[in-house]
Amino acid sequence: MAVRKRGDRWVVRWREGGRGSPAHQKTFTRDKDARRFDTAIRRAKDLGQLASEVVGSEQTVASFLDEWWEKYARAALKPSTRASYAYVLDCWIVPYLGRLRLRDVSREIIDEYRAELAAAGAGTPTINRAVAILQGVLRRAVEWRRLPSNPVAGTVRLPHVRDASIDARTPEQVEAIRFAIIQNSAGNRSRRIDAALVSVLAYEGLRPGEAFALQWSDVLERGRPRARLHIVRGLSERDVTTPKNARTRAPELFGPVAAELAELYLALGRPDPRTLVFGDTKGGHLRRQNWRQRVWIPALAAAGEPYFRPYDLRHTCATLLIYEGRPVTEVAAHIGHADPGSPRVCTATSSLTRRSVDACRSSRRLPRRALSRERQKPDRRDLARARQRTWNRRRCSCARGVRVSRGFAPVSSAVRERNACKPEEPTPGLEPGTPSLRVKCSTS
C-alpha cells in the first residue's frame, strides 16, 4: 500500500492479499483524502476485513447498479425479466437513491424512500416491486463484500388488496374465440394453427412463451400424441431460454387437445419433429405483440368478449382441474407454479357458469370430457342444415324414381330454392365428431 502523487492528483494503490492477488487503485484530488483512505484500508486489513468493503462503502447506488447489471443481470436474468427490471430501476430507484452512497442506505432511508414513491403517485404493487428489486441488488452487494448487511432485508411489504378470485373463462367463451379465429381464416392454414394455440393455452395451462417454443417432438412421439407434453424451453422476448423458474415439467395432454394437435400435424404434412408447432409463416418463432394485434384482438372483438391477456387463458385449465377435485399440489405442478401451496393456485376460482360447475362437480369429469361435451353440443342451425340437406337428397332420389322413407315433413318451395343454391360445407372448427379437418385436409 502506498500513496503516490501523479500530476496534480494522489493515487492510493493496494492489494487485497499478498503478491499475485488482485491489485486496486483509487485517485483523489487532495492529499488529505488519499491519506485518510490509505489509513482506512490498513485498518481494514488489521481487522481481517477485505479492502473491497471500504471501497464499496464509498460507491454510490447508481454506480453499483451499473456494476450489478453488467456482472449479474446480463448473465443470470432472462431478457423479459431484464426489461421489467430496467423500467423499475430507471423510473423508481435511480432517480430517488442513485446519488446516495451504499453505506448511507439504512432502514430509515428505505422508509423515507417508500413514502416518496407513494407521494409521487406510485401504486402499492409498484412500491413493493421496487423494494423487492432493491433488496435483491443489495443482497448481491453484501455477497460481494461491499456492505456489511442488507438494510432492506426484513422490510414488511405494504398491504395490497387483491381480487378474491381470478376471472377464468368458460369453455363456451374459449370455443367462441376459436370459432371466430376459424371463421376469419378464409382458407388460411395459419389460422388453424392459431386456433390450436388457443386450445393449448386454455386447456393445457401453458404460458404463451412456453407454447411459442413448443416443438412437435414435445407433443408427438413416432407420429402419435404423447401422454404428457414436454415443456423444456420457453421464449423470452426473442431468446429461447428455460421455462419459468428454470424447471421443466410434463403436464398431462388431454384427449381433445391431443386429437386437435394430431390433426394439425397431418394437415401440415407431417413436419420435422424439430419444427415449431406454432411458428410463423417462415418457420420462426411467433412475436407475441404481433400475434396479439393480428389474431387475438380481432378474435375477441368477433366473439364479443372484452379484452384480456392471452396469458389469462391458463386460468381456465386451473379452474377445471380444481373443480374436478384435483389436489392443489397437482394443479400447481400441471400449470408450472414453483410453490405447490401458492395462493394463486388456491384462488384460481372462476366465473364459470353454474351449469358447468355443477356438471364438473357431480360427474367428476376430466377436463377433456368437459371439453368434448362443449365441442359436441349440437347447434340448432347445424341441425336445421343437416335436416334440410337430408330432405334435399331424398327429394332428388324421389325425382329419380327412388322410394323416399317417411320421417321428414316437406318444406316450402322458397326454402328449397334457397338451400339448393348453397353448397354443402362442413361445420367450421376443430371439434371432435365433425368432418371439418378431414375434409379440409383432403382438399388442401
TAUR-V309923 format. One record per residue. N is the residue number from 1. SS is DSSP state (A for helix, B for strand, O for the rest). PHI is phi in whole degrees, 0 to 359 (NA if undefined). OMEGA is omega in whole degrees, -180 to 180 (none if undefined). Layout:
<<N/SS/PHI/OMEGA> <N/SS/PHI/OMEGA>>
//
This chain:
<<1/O/NA/-178> <2/B/201/175> <3/B/247/-177> <4/B/232/179> <5/B/266/-180> <6/B/230/-176> <7/O/72/178> <8/O/260/-178> <9/B/230/178> <10/B/244/-175> <11/B/242/176> <12/B/255/179> <13/B/240/-179> <14/B/202/176> <15/B/238/-180> <16/O/288/178> <17/O/230/178> <18/O/273/180> <19/O/295/-178> <20/O/93/179> <21/O/280/-178> <22/O/301/178> <23/B/262/-179> <24/B/226/174> <25/B/208/179> <26/B/219/-174> <27/B/254/179> <28/B/231/178> <29/O/269/180> <30/O/235/179> <31/A/295/-179> <32/A/297/179> <33/A/293/179> <34/A/295/179> <35/A/296/180> <36/A/296/179> <37/A/292/178> <38/A/297/177> <39/A/294/179> <40/A/296/179> <41/A/291/178> <42/A/298/180> <43/A/292/178> <44/A/297/178> <45/A/291/179> <46/A/296/180> <47/O/274/179> <48/O/84/179> <49/O/261/178> <50/O/282/-179> <51/A/292/180> <52/A/296/177> <53/A/295/179> <54/A/291/179> <55/A/295/-179> <56/A/297/-179> <57/A/294/178> <58/A/271/-176> <59/O/281/179> <60/B/278/179> <61/A/295/180> <62/A/297/179> <63/A/294/180> <64/A/291/177> <65/A/298/176> <66/A/298/179> <67/A/293/179> <68/A/297/-179> <69/A/295/-177> <70/A/285/-175> <71/A/275/-173> <72/A/243/-170> <73/A/297/-177> <74/A/296/-176> <75/A/266/-170> <76/A/258/-175> <77/O/257/177> <78/O/286/-179> <79/A/303/180> <80/A/294/177> <81/A/293/178> <82/A/298/180> <83/A/295/179> <84/A/291/177> <85/A/295/-179> <86/A/298/179> <87/A/295/-179> <88/A/293/180> <89/A/296/-176> <90/A/288/-173> <91/A/262/-168> <92/A/235/-179> <93/A/242/-176> <94/A/299/180> <95/A/297/-176> <96/A/256/-175> <97/A/239/-172> <98/O/298/-176> <99/O/274/180> <100/O/285/171> <101/B/281/-179> <102/A/302/-177> <103/A/289/180> <104/A/271/180> <105/O/283/-179> <106/O/231/178> <107/A/298/177> <108/A/296/178> <109/A/297/180> <110/A/295/178> <111/A/296/177> <112/A/295/179> <113/A/297/178> <114/A/295/178> <115/A/294/178> <116/A/294/178> <117/A/296/179> <118/A/295/179> <119/A/292/180> <120/O/279/177> <121/O/99/178> <122/O/287/178> <123/O/283/-180> <124/A/299/177> <125/A/300/179> <126/A/294/180> <127/A/296/180> <128/A/297/180> <129/A/291/179> <130/A/297/179> <131/A/294/179> <132/A/295/178> <133/A/295/179> <134/A/297/178> <135/A/297/177> <136/A/295/179> <137/A/294/-179> <138/A/289/173> <139/A/296/175> <140/A/294/177> <141/A/295/177> <142/A/292/-180> <143/A/294/178> <144/O/272/176> <145/O/63/174> <146/O/264/178> <147/O/223/177> <148/O/286/-180> <149/O/206/-179> <150/O/265/-178> <151/O/288/-179> <152/O/268/-178> <153/O/299/180> <154/O/86/179> <155/O/291/-178> <156/O/281/179> <157/O/292/177> <158/O/290/180> <159/O/294/-179> <160/O/222/-179> <161/O/277/179> <162/O/254/176> <163/O/296/-178> <164/O/293/-178> <165/O/219/177> <166/O/264/-177> <167/O/279/178> <168/O/272/-180> <169/O/269/-179> <170/O/282/174> <171/A/302/178> <172/A/297/179> <173/A/293/179> <174/A/297/-179> <175/A/293/176> <176/A/295/178> <177/A/293/178> <178/A/297/180> <179/A/298/179> <180/A/295/178> <181/A/295/-178> <182/A/290/179> <183/A/297/-180> <184/O/272/-175> <185/O/288/-178> <186/O/57/-180> <187/O/81/-180> <188/O/284/-177> <189/A/292/-178> <190/A/295/180> <191/A/292/173> <192/A/295/175> <193/A/293/179> <194/A/296/178> <195/A/295/176> <196/A/294/177> <197/A/296/177> <198/A/297/178> <199/A/297/-179> <200/A/294/180> <201/A/293/-173> <202/A/277/-171> <203/A/256/176> <204/O/251/176> <205/O/77/179> <206/O/284/170> <207/O/284/-179> <208/A/304/179> <209/A/296/178> <210/A/288/179> <211/A/291/-180> <212/A/295/-179> <213/O/264/-177> <214/O/288/176> <215/B/250/-179> <216/A/295/177> <217/A/292/177> <218/A/278/-177> <219/A/252/-175> <220/B/244/175> <221/B/225/-176> <222/O/60/177> <223/O/82/-179> <224/B/240/-179> <225/B/297/175> <226/O/287/173> <227/O/288/-180> <228/B/221/174> <229/O/289/175> <230/O/250/179> <231/B/258/-174> <232/O/239/-178> <233/O/209/178> <234/B/215/-180> <235/B/252/178> <236/B/246/-170> <237/O/57/177> <238/O/243/-178> <239/B/255/175> <240/B/273/-178> <241/B/230/175> <242/O/284/175> <243/O/297/180> <244/A/300/-176> <245/A/68/178> <246/A/56/-180> <247/O/234/173> <248/O/277/179> <249/B/209/-178> <250/O/225/179> <251/O/290/179> <252/B/294/178> <253/O/262/-175> <254/O/285/-171> <255/A/305/-179> <256/A/300/179> <257/A/291/178> <258/A/297/179> <259/A/295/179> <260/A/296/179> <261/A/292/178> <262/A/294/177> <263/A/295/176> <264/A/295/178> <265/A/298/178> <266/A/289/-180> <267/A/295/180> <268/O/275/177> <269/O/82/178> <270/O/53/-177> <271/O/293/179> <272/O/298/-179> <273/O/302/-180> <274/O/273/179> <275/O/283/178> <276/B/291/177> <277/O/291/-177> <278/O/243/180> <279/B/264/177> <280/O/277/-177> <281/O/295/180> <282/O/262/180> <283/O/88/178> <284/O/269/-179> <285/B/285/174> <286/O/292/173> <287/O/266/-171> <288/A/301/-178> <289/A/293/179> <290/A/296/180> <291/A/295/-180> <292/A/294/-179> <293/A/286/-173> <294/A/276/-172> <295/A/242/-168> <296/A/293/-177> <297/A/296/175> <298/A/298/179> <299/A/293/177> <300/A/296/180> <301/A/295/180> <302/A/291/179> <303/A/276/-180> <304/O/74/-179> <305/O/257/173> <306/O/292/-175> <307/O/292/169> <308/O/210/-175> <309/O/289/172> <310/A/301/178> <311/A/300/-176> <312/A/290/178> <313/A/296/-178> <314/A/292/176> <315/A/293/176> <316/A/296/178> <317/A/298/180> <318/A/298/-179> <319/A/292/179> <320/A/298/179> <321/A/292/-180> <322/A/292/180> <323/A/289/174> <324/A/285/-179> <325/O/105/178> <326/O/292/175> <327/O/297/-178> <328/A/298/179> <329/A/297/179> <330/A/290/177> <331/A/296/179> <332/A/297/179> <333/A/292/-178> <334/A/293/-176> <335/A/269/171> <336/O/90/174> <337/O/277/-179> <338/O/289/-178> <339/O/259/-179> <340/O/299/-180> <341/O/263/-177> <342/O/297/177> <343/A/299/179> <344/A/296/178> <345/A/284/-178> <346/A/294/-178> <347/O/262/-179> <348/O/279/170> <349/O/285/-167> <350/O/223/176> <351/O/262/176> <352/O/298/178> <353/O/295/-178> <354/A/299/180> <355/A/295/-180> <356/A/292/-180> <357/A/294/-180> <358/A/297/179> <359/A/294/180> <360/A/293/-178> <361/A/288/-173> <362/A/287/-175> <363/A/265/-178> <364/O/54/-179> <365/O/287/173> <366/O/289/176> <367/A/305/-180> <368/A/292/178> <369/A/286/176> <370/A/299/179> <371/A/294/180> <372/A/298/180> <373/A/295/180> <374/A/294/-177> <375/A/279/-179> <376/O/262/178> <377/O/296/179> <378/O/288/176> <379/O/266/-179> <380/A/300/179> <381/A/294/177> <382/A/296/179> <383/A/296/179> <384/A/295/178> <385/A/296/180> <386/A/298/179> <387/A/295/-180> <388/A/292/178> <389/A/297/178> <390/A/297/179> <391/A/294/179> <392/A/295/179> <393/A/297/180> <394/A/291/178> <395/A/295/178> <396/A/294/178> <397/A/295/178> <398/A/295/179> <399/A/293/179> <400/O/272/178> <401/O/95/179> <402/O/271/-178> <403/O/290/-179> <404/O/257/178> <405/O/282/-180> <406/O/281/177> <407/O/131/179> <408/O/233/180> <409/O/277/178> <410/O/292/179> <411/O/244/-178> <412/O/290/-180> <413/A/293/180> <414/A/294/178> <415/A/294/180> <416/A/295/180> <417/A/293/180> <418/A/294/-179> <419/A/286/180> <420/A/292/180> <421/O/279/-177> <422/O/269/176> <423/O/287/179> <424/O/286/179> <425/O/231/175> <426/O/292/177> <427/O/293/-177> <428/O/289/175> <429/O/120/178> <430/O/247/-174> <431/O/289/174> <432/O/297/178> <433/O/94/178> <434/O/249/-176> <435/O/275/-171> <436/A/302/-175> <437/A/293/-177> <438/A/296/179> <439/A/290/-178> <440/A/293/-180> <441/A/293/-179> <442/A/288/-180> <443/A/267/-178> <444/O/276/none>>
//
